[in-house]
Structure formats: structure tokens, C-alpha cells
Amino acid sequence: MLTDAIEMFHLARPWLGGIFCLIGAILTVIGTVGVLRFPDFYTRLHAASITDTAGATALLVGMAFMAPGWVVVAKVAAIWVFLFLTGPTASHAIANAAHVAGLEPLIGRMWRDTETESEEE
């Protein structure tokens, strides 16, 4: 009974790894779109930092599922710990440096509705 479950897990490992890698790639692409579409520095940094950490986590989980042995899984886990600690810290340092340098976030509407302005006049 237990050996059947272990055998099924070994058969499903490549599929699970592929699914997690695909999820990580999609999250990374979503972050890229966010960086291109958001209006100011702080929202772009937020989009990049959140999806970077989440996408890298999903990719590394997928790689761990496809790893041939425990040594590779341990190395992938070490990479994840490094990225998990340094990614948000670097994003915070960059945002803090921008704030200290005087970069103001955009607040309010980013465009004007010309129809409502012409009606008000």
C-alpha cells in the first residue's frame, strides 16, 4: 500500500514540477506587465518585488520536484532561503532610498476625463 503511494508520487513528480514551473513563469510575466503598466516608481517596485518572490518560489518548488536527489533539493532550498531573505530586503532598501531622495508617489487620478471637465465649464 505504501509502496504504491510512493510509486505514484514518483510518477507524478515531473508533472507537478512542470506545473509549478509554469505557475512561476506566469507570475514572472505578470510582474513584468505590472512594471510596464503601473504609473509610478513605487507601484512598479511593488509589482516587481511581489511577483519576483512568488515566481521564484514557484519555480524553485518545481525544480525541487524534478530534482534527481536530495542534494539538489537541499541546494534549491538554500537558493530559496537566500532569495526569500534578500528580495524583500532589497526592495525595501530601494524604496527607502527613493523616498529619502525625495521621489514622491503619484496620488489621485492619473488622467483627466475631458468630458466631465467640459461639462463643468
Summary of the structure (lengths in Angstrom):
residues: 121
radius of gyration: 21.5
end to end distance: 78.7
largest distance: 78.7
contacts: 306
relative contact order: 0.12
helix: 83%
strand: 0%
